[in-house]
């Protein structure tokens, strides 16, 4: 019986030693990992400075000023150029991020600016010979059209890493709250002149002009989520990461529109250059609508990018979308809301300082 008791006590002692050894090993490993993480945190920059550029395709909608005589013309340039909007262009941006040591909070200030413009003129005509000496146009059209737009977006955010290590040792998942300010402005100008001959000695002359200036300024709360996951390597020797994020805001602001347009039609006998009374104005219309109203503009966006990081330098290449719904009053004689959006590939370069 005593031998059985001794064997039982020995087994319990062995189990206890094994349990204590395993616990000590686990505790040691944990303390070592914490120490390594703290050492790694000390090597992390406290300030990141980022510059980026984006080839921004644009959604810049508004009603087009296309008079009926331009639609009826045998030439398509008038209607085509009147409907043209500013082309795609390059956006430029910058961002400063402050990440205090021994903290999972961060503060950031970002700016993005872009502008684009288009200007074109075209003359089109057909020509016939009406006799031995005389020549006359059966139709003629000249058009000048110009459009431009510019935008400015400012962001101030305070964020917190809610999932450090969720996507790997250096992965991040950051939720940020902040303020977003957006400013959009556009300008459209069209001048049209068209002549259509009824007979060699009489013809119709049409004139039209259009000038519109549209603006939006808004500010409001913003919310974003940014995440990053390691794919290959580590930050000291170089790593490839997958970055992505989504953002939203609700902007409270004001739309402004200032427009002037006119249309004139005349019928003229060939001898009217000697007798002005033979020139008849068939119609003339003119209007100068001007509007201003308060609006609420929802904003949604997102991005995805591959980033190459080595120590305190980071280079990214990805695709970004940012849409502002019902941001612009694109109507002519009456209010009509249009979205304003920017989307396309982007590249960025970041450098870390301090730490």
Secondary structure by P-SEA (a helix, b strand, c coil): caaaaaaaaaaaaaaaaaaaaaaaaaaaaaaaaaaaaaaaaaacccbbbbbbcccccccbbbbbbccccccccccaaaaaaaaccccbbbbbbbbbbbbccccccccbbbbbbbcccccbbbbbbbbbbccccbbbbcbbbbbbbbbbccbbbbbbbccccccccccccccbbbbbbbbbbbbbbbbbbbbbbbbbbcccccbbbbbbbbbbbbbcccccccccccbbbbccccccccbbbbbcccbbbbbbbbbbbbbccbbbbbbbccccccccccccccbbbbbbbbbcccbbbbbbccccbbbbbcccbbbbbbbbbbbbcccccccccbbbbbbbbbbbbbcbbbbbccc
